[in-house]
Structures are given as structure tokens and as C-alpha cells.
């Protein structure tokens, strides 16, 4: 099953890795990028391995799923035999507003 990163998800990964490079090291950022990429790619073979994010389940939105990679939440949707990744968010943030703004537009 093909996996596609939407523009918001690409921007999220760029911001996350840029922050990791500045605050930690370029090597740490590269390792994190590879880990995020591997997790995203794994959805091609196992698209149902994630679960519905609790913030969306509470408002009866069930078409999105999430998987975790270290402290990051990868939010995606299955559609037309493809996986579309919408967000990659730091789980330490309050993401309810972000999810509502991005996914429920």
C-alpha cells in the first residue's frame, strides 16, 4: 500500500529535525529522521497497526489513526488503498487543538 506524506506532515518532520539538530546535534537529528521515516514506511505493510487518537475518538471522529515513534505521534488516514500521513506531532504538546484545526477543517 503506498504511503504519502502531506505537506503539513513534511513540514512537521522538517521542524522536528531542525530543532533536534540545533538543540542536540545533527547526528541526533539524522537518527530521528531515519526513525520517523521507518515508522511511516512501515504503514505500507501494516496500515491498521495504529489506533484512533483519543482526542478524536472523544468527538466521534474515527477515520484517523496514529502510531508512535519515540515521543512523536504520526497521525494518518487510510483512503483508496493508500495511507496519507497528516501530522507528525510531539506527544508532549497539547495536540487536541492542532488535530481539530488540521484534520477537521
Secondary structure as UniProt FT lines:
FT   STRAND          2..5
FT   HELIX           7..23
FT   HELIX           26..42
FT   TURN            43..45
FT   TURN            47..48
FT   HELIX           54..57
FT   TURN            58..60
FT   STRAND          64..69
FT   TURN            70..71
FT   STRAND          72..79
FT   TURN            80..81
FT   STRAND          82..90
FT   TURN            91..92
FT   HELIX           96..103
//
